[in-house]
Amino acid sequence: MIYTCFTSDFFVENADKWRTEAWEMIRLRSDLRFMMITKRIDRFYESLPEDWGDGYDNVTICCTVENQDRVDYRLPLYKAAPIKHKIIICEPLLERIDLSAYNIGSWVEQVVVGGESGYYARPCDFDWVMDLHNLCVEQDVSFWFKQTGAKFVKDGKLYDINRRLQHVQARKAGINYTRK
């Protein structure tokens, strides 16, 4: 698995000058899987190689959504895009979001959820995480609670979670789900 542009965005405008060469490497290395995360799904079509068709088998494109406004803007574009492997990334989860209108069970392989890290992180509420978990189980979509974030609310109590414990605490919740 090659995590592509994980500290940037493969579809950012500054990548326009070298993206063609990157697509060529991805196409030639069909023995590898490439994963890219974007919040710029609206630039998807203008950033594709000519031979993309309905997508490359070895490419997973993940779309981030952090609040309902971004869900409602990005997911219709993402759902319509010819991508063979799709993952929704709800990170940083900044508010309760509702994905139910998007029938994710018919086109999404996984939903990843995580809170925001850093000193000025905004809170992530476990109830929001569980809403997404429950929808994924109901629609048989794999679910991964990746990290709590630095400010985590559970049962109405705000916890400050040290960065090195955010992934561990998420795993301890025991709510990850693998589709059947």
C-alpha positions in Angstrom: 0.0 0.0 0.0 1.4 3.4 -1.0 -0.1 6.3 0.9 0.0 9.0 -1.7 0.3 12.7 -0.7 -0.7 12.1 3.0 0.7 15.4 4.1 -0.8 17.2 1.2 -3.7 16.6 -1.2 -3.2 14.8 -4.6 -5.8 17.1 -6.2 -4.4 20.4 -4.9 -3.7 22.9 -7.7 0.0 23.0 -7.0 0.2 19.3 -8.0 -1.1 20.0 -11.5 2.4 20.3 -13.0 3.5 16.8 -11.8 0.3 14.9 -11.4 0.4 13.4 -15.0 3.8 11.8 -14.2 2.4 10.5 -10.9 -0.6 8.9 -12.7 1.7 7.2 -15.1 3.7 5.7 -12.2 0.4 4.5 -10.6 -0.8 3.0 -13.8 2.5 1.2 -14.5 2.7 -0.2 -10.9 -0.6 -2.1 -11.0 1.1 -4.6 -8.6 0.8 -1.9 -5.8 -2.2 -0.3 -4.2 -2.3 3.5 -4.0 -4.5 5.4 -1.5 -5.1 9.1 -1.6 -7.2 11.3 0.7 -8.7 14.5 -0.7 -11.0 17.3 0.4 -10.8 18.6 -3.2 -13.1 16.0 -4.8 -14.5 18.9 -6.8 -11.2 18.9 -8.7 -11.4 15.2 -9.5 -12.4 15.3 -13.1 -9.9 17.9 -14.2 -7.1 15.9 -12.5 -7.6 12.5 -14.1 -5.4 10.7 -16.6 -6.9 10.2 -20.1 -7.2 6.4 -19.6 -9.0 6.5 -16.2 -12.3 5.2 -17.5 -14.2 3.9 -14.5 -11.0 4.0 -12.4 -7.9 2.0 -11.8 -8.2 -1.2 -9.8 -5.2 -0.3 -7.7 -6.4 3.1 -6.5 -8.5 4.0 -3.5 -9.6 7.6 -3.3 -10.8 8.8 0.1 -13.0 11.9 0.5 -12.9 13.8 3.8 -16.0 15.3 5.4 -15.7 17.1 8.7 -19.2 18.7 9.1 -22.6 18.4 7.6 -22.0 21.3 5.2 -19.0 19.4 3.7 -21.0 16.2 3.6 -23.7 17.8 1.6 -21.2 19.5 -0.8 -18.6 16.7 -1.3 -20.5 13.4 -1.1 -22.8 13.9 -4.1 -19.7 14.7 -6.2 -17.8 11.7 -4.7 -20.7 9.3 -5.1 -21.0 10.2 -8.8 -17.2 10.0 -9.5 -15.9 6.9 -11.3 -13.7 5.5 -8.5 -13.5 1.7 -7.9 -12.5 1.9 -4.2 -14.1 4.6 -2.0 -13.6 5.4 1.7 -15.2 8.3 3.5 -13.0 10.0 6.1 -14.9 11.8 8.8 -11.8 13.5 10.3 -11.5 15.7 12.0 -15.2 15.1 13.1 -16.3 18.6 14.2 -20.0 18.0 14.7 -22.7 15.4 14.4 -23.1 14.5 10.7 -25.7 12.4 9.0 -24.7 10.2 6.1 -28.0 8.3 5.9 -29.3 10.2 2.9 -26.3 8.9 0.8 -27.1 5.2 1.0 -23.4 4.5 1.7 -23.9 0.7 1.8 -24.2 0.6 -1.9 -20.9 2.4 -2.8 -18.6 2.9 0.1 -16.1 0.3 1.4 -15.3 2.0 4.7 -16.0 5.0 6.9 -13.1 6.2 9.1 -13.8 8.5 12.0 -11.5 10.5 14.2 -11.3 13.6 16.3 -9.0 16.6 15.9 -5.5 16.6 17.3 -3.4 19.5 18.5 -3.4 22.1 21.2 -6.3 24.0 19.7 -8.4 20.9 18.8 -12.1 21.2 18.9 -14.1 18.6 20.8 -15.3 15.3 19.2 -18.3 13.7 20.9 -18.5 9.9 21.2 -22.2 10.1 20.5 -21.4 11.5 17.0 -18.9 8.6 16.5 -21.6 6.1 17.5 -24.1 7.5 15.1 -21.7 6.9 12.3 -20.8 3.4 13.6 -24.5 2.4 13.9 -25.2 3.6 10.3 -22.2 1.6 9.0 -23.3 -1.6 10.8 -26.9 -1.1 9.6 -25.7 -0.6 6.0 -22.8 -3.2 6.2 -20.0 -0.7 5.6 -16.7 -1.3 7.4 -16.1 1.2 10.2 -12.8 2.3 11.8 -12.7 4.6 14.8 -9.2 5.8 14.2 -8.6 8.3 17.0 -10.4 10.2 19.8 -8.7 13.5 19.1 -7.3 15.8 21.8 -10.6 16.9 23.2 -13.0 14.0 23.6 -16.5 14.1 25.0 -18.1 10.9 26.4 -21.2 10.8 28.6 -21.2 14.5 28.8 -17.7 14.7 30.2 -14.8 16.4 28.3 -11.5 14.5 28.4 -8.1 15.9 27.4 -6.4 13.0 25.6 -2.6 13.0 25.1 -1.6 12.7 21.5 0.2 9.3 22.0 -3.0 7.8 23.5 -5.6 9.0 21.0 -5.3 6.0 18.8 -5.1 3.6 21.7 -8.2 5.0 23.4 -10.2 4.7 20.1 -9.2 1.0 19.8 -10.2 0.5 23.4 -13.8 1.5 22.5 -14.0 -1.8 20.6 -16.4 -0.4 18.0 -14.6 -1.1 14.8 -16.6 -3.1 12.3 -15.7 -5.2 9.2 -18.3 -5.6 6.5 -19.7 -9.1 6.0 
